Amino acid sequence: MALFVDWSVVEIGDLCEDFLFFMSLVLLQISNILKSRFFTNALCFLYVFYIALETTSYIAISTNFTSSYMFLLIESNQRELSEFVSSYINFKIILFLILMGISFLIIKKIKFENKNFVKQGLGIFIFLGIIAALKFTGLIEKNAYYNTVRGVYGYFDLQNSVNFNSKLSKEDIKVSSNNEVLVFVLGESTTRRHMQLYGYSRETTPLLNSIEDRLFVYDNVISTDVFTLKVVPKMITSLDETNTRTTVTSLVQVFNNAGFKTFWLANQRPISYHDNAINKIASYCYDHKFYNYKDDVYTNILDEVVLSDYSEILKEPGKKVIFIKLLGTHFNYSKRYPKSFAKFLSDEKSNKEDKLTNQYDNAVLYNDFIVYTLIKELENTNTKSTLLYLSDHGENVYHEGTDFFGRNEQRLTKSMFEIPFFVWTSKTFDFPEAFQYQRKRAFMTDHIYESVSHLLGVKHKDMDFTRSIFSKNFKKRKRIIVNGIDFDNSF
């Protein structure tokens, strides 16, 4: 490991945990509880694979293997995983894995024989003592296997923690406007740092810039977390960062009871209607469609796939709310746009950082086209309408001197949370009571629930519009993000 990892990024706690974990396995081996050769080989493999997990994680993104990786692994499909691996794999990792394989073949040949019952008992006692020490010192939090189990448990616990309000009725809703259409566009992995609309040096949003005078653009909006599954339920339900509610209400339920017909168009796959909180919310819509439904391999379908159905829905009579979940600028960036949008090009001399940055900027450019098209289609309906766009979370693309792209809860950067947020309204749109536009208002997306309802003029009895970014009565608060970090004081 010492030959492959930059030791400046390794924490002392990691080394202590590695040593104690190693000693626990050695003691378990020496105690000779199970004399089976299979058990011996399994312990050897367990440790070799453990070192491989931690070291390759350090080589790839300079951090330990954490529970957050399990969210990525479970949420990603085969194509996404292969793209991720191919982007991070390098000679160091390949060589290290080969050496680990050789080490396993050597270690498994070592024979451990201990017939002394006293020493066996002492070995077991010390083994249990080390496990207890890891737990009570908190060092177990740095163990890759512990984080694997915790990540899987946390993922499925999150799915089952959302209990929707089954007693919602029309009497709980007050409608104070005559607005007809709301389009809620949810982007993916888009940081505002790469948008021309927010001052980026490259022309990545020329179409949105051309209608900037028709947009309410917000400069200081952040996400609560860096994973879609953790962020989105807090956007479109009454859940917030405090997580104090036992029963939650979704925007879909509110608008259904307010007399709007709701639609859900998602250029992302559903895992299952029963084990994913986001898909549970979508299932309450009058109509919902997932364009990557049949097979995971279709994750490279372009976002323009939603446009045809979107146009047809806009033609339907009556009041409606349309939720659109885009694939946006999700990795693999190069597959998020057609060749005609490859404006920023790399050559043979370009390094990996330049290539990925160019690909990401091309994805932003295509996203500009998609959102602009959605706005223009809505404008042509001549209705009292509004379109709101924001991304679920941002993305680190070698920002702030970092040597990696993507998102990681152990190496947080501002760009992972800094998201675009803007609103377009028709000229006849009926603005709500106490509406106020402050471009630089500090806001976090777990109060989108109240904000969207306030904007449309629909209020559930439990809503507090002082949380709305659009309200002149807005109450500022501390923005506490993942791991209890105060965003404004930490970055």
C-alpha positions as CSV (number, residue, x, y, z in Angstrom):
1,M,0.0,0.0,0.0
2,A,2.8,2.4,0.9
3,L,4.1,2.3,-2.7
4,F,0.7,3.2,-4.3
5,V,-0.9,5.8,-2.1
6,D,-0.1,9.5,-1.4
7,W,0.4,9.3,2.4
8,S,-0.6,13.0,2.8
9,V,-4.2,12.1,2.3
10,V,-4.2,9.1,4.7
11,E,-5.5,9.8,8.2
12,I,-3.9,8.4,11.3
13,G,-7.2,6.9,12.4
14,D,-7.3,4.9,9.2
15,L,-3.9,3.4,10.0
16,C,-4.9,2.6,13.5
17,E,-8.1,0.9,12.4
18,D,-6.2,-1.1,9.7
19,F,-3.8,-2.4,12.3
20,L,-6.4,-3.4,14.8
21,F,-8.5,-5.0,12.1
22,F,-5.5,-7.0,10.9
23,M,-4.7,-8.1,14.5
24,S,-8.3,-9.2,15.0
25,L,-8.1,-11.5,12.0
26,V,-4.7,-12.8,13.0
27,L,-6.0,-13.6,16.5
28,L,-9.1,-15.2,15.0
29,Q,-6.8,-17.4,12.9
30,I,-4.5,-18.3,15.7
31,S,-7.3,-19.2,18.0
32,N,-8.0,-22.0,15.6
33,I,-11.7,-22.1,16.4
34,L,-12.6,-23.5,13.1
35,K,-10.0,-25.9,11.8
36,S,-11.5,-26.0,8.3
37,R,-9.1,-25.0,5.6
38,F,-11.9,-23.2,3.8
39,F,-12.3,-21.0,6.9
40,T,-8.6,-20.2,6.9
41,N,-8.7,-19.3,3.2
42,A,-11.8,-17.2,3.7
43,L,-10.1,-15.1,6.4
44,C,-7.1,-14.6,4.1
45,F,-9.3,-13.5,1.3
46,L,-11.3,-11.3,3.6
47,Y,-8.2,-9.3,4.6
48,V,-6.6,-9.2,1.1
49,F,-9.9,-7.9,-0.4
50,Y,-10.2,-5.4,2.4
51,I,-6.8,-3.9,1.7
52,A,-7.7,-3.9,-2.0
53,L,-10.9,-1.9,-1.3
54,E,-9.3,0.7,0.8
55,T,-6.2,1.2,-1.3
56,T,-7.9,1.4,-4.7
57,S,-10.3,3.9,-3.1
58,Y,-7.3,6.0,-2.0
59,I,-5.6,5.7,-5.4
60,A,-8.7,6.7,-7.3
61,I,-10.1,9.6,-5.3
62,S,-7.7,10.0,-2.3
63,T,-10.2,8.9,0.4
64,N,-11.2,5.8,2.3
65,F,-14.0,3.5,1.3
66,T,-17.2,4.9,2.9
67,S,-20.8,3.9,3.3
68,S,-21.8,6.4,0.7
69,Y,-20.2,4.2,-2.0
70,M,-23.0,1.7,-1.4
71,F,-25.6,4.3,-2.5
72,L,-23.7,4.7,-5.7
73,L,-23.3,1.0,-6.2
74,I,-27.0,0.2,-5.5
75,E,-28.4,3.1,-7.5
76,S,-26.1,2.6,-10.5
77,N,-26.7,0.1,-13.2
78,Q,-24.2,-2.1,-15.1
79,R,-23.5,0.5,-17.8
80,E,-23.0,3.3,-15.2
81,L,-20.7,1.2,-13.1
82,S,-18.6,0.1,-16.1
83,E,-18.3,3.8,-17.2
84,F,-17.2,4.8,-13.6
85,V,-14.6,2.0,-13.4
86,S,-13.2,2.7,-16.8
87,S,-12.7,6.4,-15.9
88,Y,-10.9,5.7,-12.7
89,I,-8.9,2.6,-13.6
90,N,-5.2,3.2,-14.1
91,F,-1.9,1.3,-14.1
92,K,-1.4,1.7,-10.4
93,I,-4.7,0.1,-9.6
94,I,-4.2,-2.8,-12.0
95,L,-0.7,-3.5,-10.7
96,F,-1.9,-3.3,-7.1
97,L,-4.7,-5.7,-7.7
98,I,-2.3,-8.2,-9.3
99,L,0.0,-8.0,-6.3
100,M,-3.0,-8.5,-4.0
101,G,-3.9,-11.6,-5.9
102,I,-0.4,-13.0,-5.6
103,S,-0.4,-12.1,-1.9
104,F,-3.6,-14.1,-1.3
105,L,-2.1,-17.2,-3.1
106,I,1.0,-16.9,-0.8
107,I,-0.8,-16.2,2.5
108,K,-3.3,-19.0,2.0
109,K,-0.5,-21.5,2.1
110,I,0.5,-20.6,5.6
111,K,-0.6,-23.2,8.1
112,F,-2.0,-22.1,11.5
113,E,-2.0,-24.8,14.1
114,N,-2.6,-24.1,17.7
115,K,-3.6,-27.0,20.0
116,N,-3.1,-25.1,23.3
117,F,-6.6,-24.4,24.6
118,V,-5.4,-21.6,26.9
119,K,-3.9,-19.7,24.0
120,Q,-7.0,-20.4,21.9
121,G,-9.1,-18.9,24.6
122,L,-6.8,-15.9,25.1
123,G,-6.9,-15.3,21.3
124,I,-10.7,-15.2,21.3
125,F,-10.7,-12.9,24.3
126,I,-8.3,-10.4,22.7
127,F,-10.2,-10.7,19.4
128,L,-13.4,-9.6,21.1
129,G,-11.6,-6.9,23.0
130,I,-10.2,-5.4,19.7
131,I,-13.7,-5.5,18.2
132,A,-15.1,-3.7,21.2
133,A,-12.2,-1.1,21.1
134,L,-13.0,-0.4,17.4
135,K,-16.6,0.1,18.2
136,F,-16.3,2.4,21.3
137,T,-13.4,4.5,19.9
138,G,-15.4,5.1,16.7
139,L,-12.6,3.7,14.6
140,I,-15.0,1.1,13.2
141,E,-16.5,4.0,11.2
142,K,-13.4,3.8,9.0
143,N,-13.7,0.0,8.3
144,A,-14.6,-0.8,4.7
145,Y,-16.7,-3.8,5.6
146,Y,-18.6,-2.0,8.3
147,N,-19.3,0.8,5.9
148,T,-20.5,-1.7,3.3
149,V,-23.1,-3.1,5.8
150,R,-24.0,0.3,7.1
151,G,-24.4,1.7,3.5
152,V,-26.7,-1.1,2.4
153,Y,-28.8,-0.9,5.6
154,G,-29.0,2.9,5.3
155,Y,-30.1,2.7,1.7
156,F,-33.0,0.4,2.3
157,D,-33.9,2.1,5.6
158,L,-34.2,5.3,3.7
159,Q,-36.7,3.7,1.3
160,N,-38.9,2.5,4.0
161,S,-38.8,5.7,6.2
162,V,-41.2,7.7,4.1
163,N,-44.8,7.1,5.1
164,F,-47.1,9.2,3.0
165,N,-50.2,11.0,4.3
166,S,-53.1,8.8,3.5
167,K,-55.7,11.2,4.9
168,L,-55.1,14.2,2.7
169,S,-58.3,15.8,1.4
170,K,-59.4,18.7,-0.6
171,E,-60.5,20.5,2.6
172,D,-56.8,20.6,3.6
173,I,-55.9,22.6,0.5
174,K,-56.5,26.3,-0.3
175,V,-56.1,27.6,-3.8
176,S,-55.6,31.4,-4.1
177,S,-54.8,31.8,-7.8
178,N,-56.1,30.9,-11.3
179,N,-52.8,29.6,-12.6
180,E,-53.1,26.7,-15.1
181,V,-49.7,25.0,-15.6
182,L,-46.6,24.3,-13.5
183,V,-43.6,22.5,-15.0
184,F,-41.2,21.3,-12.4
185,V,-37.9,20.4,-14.1
186,L,-35.4,18.5,-12.0
187,G,-31.9,18.3,-13.4
188,E,-29.2,15.9,-12.5
189,S,-25.6,16.5,-11.3
190,T,-25.4,20.1,-12.6
191,T,-23.4,22.7,-10.8
192,R,-24.0,26.3,-11.6
193,R,-20.3,26.9,-11.8
194,H,-20.3,25.6,-15.4
195,M,-23.3,27.7,-16.5
196,Q,-22.8,30.8,-18.5
197,L,-26.0,32.1,-16.9
198,Y,-24.1,32.2,-13.7
199,G,-20.9,33.9,-15.0
200,Y,-19.0,30.9,-16.3
201,S,-16.5,32.0,-18.9
202,R,-17.6,29.5,-21.6
203,E,-20.8,29.8,-23.6
204,T,-22.6,26.8,-22.1
205,T,-26.1,28.4,-21.8
206,P,-26.5,30.7,-24.8
207,L,-30.2,30.0,-25.2
208,L,-31.1,30.6,-21.5
209,N,-28.9,33.7,-21.6
210,S,-31.0,35.0,-24.5
211,I,-34.1,35.0,-22.3
212,E,-32.4,36.0,-19.1
213,D,-34.6,39.0,-18.8
214,R,-37.6,36.7,-18.5
215,L,-36.1,34.5,-15.8
216,F,-35.9,34.8,-12.0
217,V,-32.4,33.6,-11.4
218,Y,-31.2,32.7,-7.9
219,D,-27.5,32.8,-7.2
220,N,-27.3,31.2,-3.7
221,V,-29.3,28.0,-3.7
222,I,-27.7,24.7,-2.4
223,S,-28.7,21.1,-2.1
224,T,-28.9,19.3,1.2
225,D,-26.8,16.4,0.1
226,V,-24.9,15.0,-2.8
227,F,-27.0,11.9,-3.7
228,T,-30.3,12.0,-5.6
229,L,-32.0,9.5,-3.4
230,K,-31.3,11.6,-0.3
231,V,-32.0,15.0,-1.8
232,V,-35.1,14.7,-4.0
233,P,-37.6,13.4,-1.3
234,K,-36.8,16.5,0.7
235,M,-37.5,18.7,-2.3
236,I,-40.9,17.3,-3.3
237,T,-42.3,16.3,0.1
238,S,-42.8,17.8,3.5
239,L,-39.6,16.1,4.7
240,D,-36.8,18.5,5.5
241,E,-33.3,18.4,6.9
242,T,-34.6,18.0,10.5
243,N,-36.4,14.8,9.5
244,T,-38.9,15.3,12.4
245,R,-42.0,14.3,10.5
246,T,-43.4,10.7,10.9
247,T,-45.9,11.2,8.1
248,V,-45.1,13.2,5.0
249,T,-47.1,14.8,2.2
250,S,-45.9,15.0,-1.3
251,L,-46.3,17.9,-3.8
252,V,-48.1,15.4,-6.1
253,Q,-50.7,14.7,-3.4
254,V,-51.2,18.4,-2.8
255,F,-51.7,19.3,-6.4
256,N,-53.9,16.3,-7.0
257,N,-56.3,17.5,-4.3
258,A,-56.0,21.1,-5.5
259,G,-57.6,20.1,-8.9
260,F,-54.5,19.8,-11.0
261,K,-53.8,16.7,-13.2
262,T,-50.3,15.6,-12.4
263,F,-47.7,13.9,-14.7
264,W,-44.3,12.5,-14.2
265,L,-41.8,12.1,-17.1
266,A,-38.4,10.7,-16.1
267,N,-35.4,10.0,-18.3
268,Q,-34.1,7.7,-15.5
269,R,-35.0,4.2,-14.6
270,P,-37.3,3.2,-11.7
271,I,-35.8,0.6,-9.3
272,S,-39.2,-0.4,-8.1
273,Y,-42.4,1.3,-7.1
274,H,-42.0,-0.3,-3.7
275,D,-38.4,0.3,-2.7
276,N,-37.6,3.7,-4.0
277,A,-39.0,6.8,-2.3
278,I,-38.9,8.9,-5.5
279,N,-40.8,6.3,-7.5
280,K,-43.4,6.0,-4.8
281,I,-44.0,9.8,-5.2
282,A,-44.2,9.4,-8.9
283,S,-46.8,6.6,-8.6
284,Y,-49.3,9.1,-7.1
285,C,-49.4,11.0,-10.4
286,Y,-52.3,10.7,-12.8
287,D,-49.8,9.4,-15.4
288,H,-46.1,8.6,-15.1
289,K,-43.5,7.4,-17.6
290,F,-39.9,6.2,-17.2
291,Y,-38.0,6.1,-20.4
292,N,-35.3,3.7,-19.2
293,Y,-37.9,1.3,-17.8
294,K,-37.3,-2.0,-19.6
295,D,-33.6,-2.4,-19.5
296,D,-30.8,-0.7,-17.6
297,V,-28.6,-0.5,-20.7
298,Y,-30.7,2.4,-22.0
299,T,-29.2,4.9,-19.5
300,N,-27.6,6.8,-22.4
301,I,-30.9,7.8,-23.9
302,L,-30.8,11.6,-24.4
303,D,-33.1,13.9,-22.5
304,E,-34.9,15.0,-25.7
305,V,-36.9,11.7,-25.4
306,V,-39.3,13.6,-23.0
307,L,-40.2,16.3,-25.5
308,S,-42.8,14.5,-27.5
309,D,-44.9,13.4,-24.6
310,Y,-44.4,16.8,-23.0
311,S,-45.9,18.5,-26.0
312,E,-48.9,16.1,-26.0
313,I,-49.5,16.7,-22.3
314,L,-49.5,20.5,-22.8
315,K,-52.2,20.1,-25.4
316,E,-54.5,18.4,-22.9
317,P,-57.2,20.6,-21.5
318,G,-57.4,21.5,-17.8
319,K,-55.0,22.5,-15.0
320,K,-51.9,20.4,-14.8
321,V,-48.5,20.0,-13.1
322,I,-45.7,18.2,-15.0
323,F,-42.7,16.9,-13.2
324,I,-39.7,16.2,-15.5
325,K,-36.7,14.3,-14.2
326,L,-33.8,14.7,-16.6
327,L,-30.6,12.7,-16.9
328,G,-28.9,16.1,-17.2
329,T,-25.1,16.1,-16.8
330,H,-24.9,12.8,-15.0
331,F,-21.7,10.9,-15.6
332,N,-20.7,9.5,-18.2
333,Y,-20.7,13.1,-19.4
334,S,-19.8,12.2,-23.0
335,K,-23.0,10.3,-23.4
336,R,-25.3,13.1,-22.3
337,Y,-25.3,15.0,-25.5
338,P,-25.5,14.3,-29.3
339,K,-22.4,14.9,-31.5
340,S,-24.0,18.1,-32.8
341,F,-23.5,19.6,-29.3
342,A,-19.8,18.7,-29.0
343,K,-18.7,22.3,-29.0
344,F,-15.8,22.0,-26.6
345,L,-13.3,19.6,-28.1
346,S,-10.2,17.8,-26.8
347,D,-7.2,16.7,-28.8
348,E,-4.5,14.0,-28.3
349,K,-2.5,16.4,-26.1
350,S,-5.4,17.0,-23.7
351,N,-5.1,15.4,-20.3
352,K,-7.9,13.6,-18.5
353,E,-9.0,16.7,-16.6
354,D,-9.4,18.8,-19.8
355,K,-11.3,16.0,-21.6
356,L,-13.8,15.5,-18.8
357,T,-14.3,19.2,-18.4
358,N,-15.0,19.6,-22.1
359,Q,-17.4,16.7,-22.0
360,Y,-19.2,18.1,-18.9
361,D,-19.5,21.6,-20.5
362,N,-21.0,20.0,-23.7
363,A,-23.5,18.2,-21.4
364,V,-24.4,21.6,-19.9
365,L,-24.8,23.1,-23.4
366,Y,-27.2,20.3,-24.3
367,N,-29.1,20.7,-21.0
368,D,-29.4,24.4,-22.0
369,F,-31.2,23.4,-25.2
370,I,-33.5,21.0,-23.4
371,V,-34.6,23.4,-20.7
372,Y,-35.0,26.3,-23.2
373,T,-37.2,24.0,-25.5
374,L,-39.4,23.1,-22.5
375,I,-39.9,26.9,-21.8
376,K,-40.7,27.7,-25.4
377,E,-43.2,24.9,-25.7
378,L,-44.9,26.1,-22.5
379,E,-44.9,29.7,-23.7
380,N,-46.7,28.7,-26.9
381,T,-49.7,27.4,-24.8
382,N,-50.7,31.0,-23.9
383,T,-51.7,29.9,-20.4
384,K,-51.1,31.2,-17.0
385,S,-48.0,29.1,-16.5
386,T,-44.6,28.8,-14.9
387,L,-41.5,26.6,-15.2
388,L,-39.1,26.0,-12.4
389,Y,-35.7,24.4,-13.0
390,L,-33.1,23.3,-10.5
391,S,-30.7,20.4,-10.2
392,D,-30.9,17.7,-7.5
393,H,-27.2,18.4,-6.6
394,G,-24.1,19.7,-8.1
395,E,-20.9,18.0,-9.2
396,N,-17.2,18.3,-8.5
397,V,-15.3,18.6,-11.8
398,Y,-11.7,19.0,-10.5
399,H,-12.8,22.1,-8.7
400,E,-10.8,23.9,-5.9
401,G,-7.6,22.1,-6.7
402,T,-9.1,18.6,-6.3
403,D,-7.9,15.7,-8.3
404,F,-11.2,14.0,-8.9
405,F,-14.7,14.4,-10.5
406,G,-18.1,13.3,-9.2
407,R,-19.3,13.4,-5.6
408,N,-18.2,11.9,-2.3
409,E,-19.4,12.6,1.2
410,Q,-15.8,12.2,2.6
411,R,-14.3,14.9,0.3
412,L,-17.0,17.5,0.0
413,T,-16.6,20.6,-2.2
414,K,-18.8,23.6,-2.6
415,S,-19.6,22.7,-6.2
416,M,-21.3,19.5,-5.1
417,F,-24.0,21.6,-3.5
418,E,-24.1,24.8,-5.7
419,I,-27.0,24.2,-8.0
420,P,-28.8,26.3,-10.6
421,F,-32.3,27.5,-9.7
422,F,-34.4,29.7,-11.9
423,V,-38.1,30.3,-12.7
424,W,-39.8,31.4,-15.9
425,T,-43.4,32.7,-15.9
426,S,-45.8,33.6,-18.6
427,K,-46.8,37.2,-19.0
428,T,-50.3,36.4,-17.6
429,F,-49.0,34.4,-14.6
430,D,-50.8,35.1,-11.4
431,F,-48.1,35.8,-8.8
432,P,-48.9,34.8,-5.2
433,E,-49.5,37.0,-2.3
434,A,-46.3,38.4,-0.7
435,F,-44.1,37.4,-3.7
436,Q,-40.6,38.9,-3.6
437,Y,-37.6,38.2,-5.8
438,Q,-34.2,38.4,-4.2
439,R,-31.5,37.0,-6.5
440,K,-28.9,36.4,-3.8
441,R,-31.3,34.9,-1.1
442,A,-29.5,32.0,0.8
443,F,-31.7,29.0,0.3
444,M,-31.5,25.2,0.7
445,T,-33.7,22.8,-1.3
446,D,-35.4,21.0,1.5
447,H,-37.9,23.9,1.5
448,I,-38.7,23.6,-2.2
449,Y,-41.9,21.9,-1.1
450,E,-43.3,25.1,0.4
451,S,-41.8,27.3,-2.3
452,V,-43.3,25.6,-5.3
453,S,-46.7,25.5,-3.7
454,H,-46.4,29.2,-2.7
455,L,-45.5,30.1,-6.3
456,L,-48.4,28.3,-7.8
457,G,-50.9,29.7,-5.2
458,V,-51.7,26.4,-3.6
459,K,-51.4,25.9,0.2
460,H,-51.7,22.8,2.3
461,K,-52.8,23.5,5.9
462,D,-49.5,22.4,7.4
463,M,-47.3,24.6,5.1
464,D,-45.3,27.5,6.4
465,F,-44.7,30.0,3.6
466,T,-42.0,31.8,5.6
467,R,-39.9,28.9,4.2
468,S,-40.6,29.9,0.6
469,I,-37.8,31.4,-1.3
470,F,-40.4,33.5,-3.1
471,S,-41.9,35.1,0.0
472,K,-41.1,38.6,1.3
473,N,-41.6,37.0,4.8
474,F,-38.8,34.5,4.2
475,K,-37.0,33.5,7.4
476,K,-33.2,32.9,7.0
477,R,-31.8,29.9,8.8
478,K,-28.6,27.9,9.1
479,R,-28.0,25.7,6.1
480,I,-26.9,22.4,7.6
481,I,-25.9,19.9,5.0
482,V,-24.6,16.3,5.0
483,N,-22.8,15.2,8.2
484,G,-24.2,18.1,10.1
485,I,-21.9,20.6,8.4
486,D,-22.8,24.3,8.4
487,F,-22.4,25.1,4.7
488,D,-21.9,28.9,5.1
489,N,-19.3,28.6,7.8
490,S,-17.5,25.6,6.3
491,F,-16.9,26.7,2.7
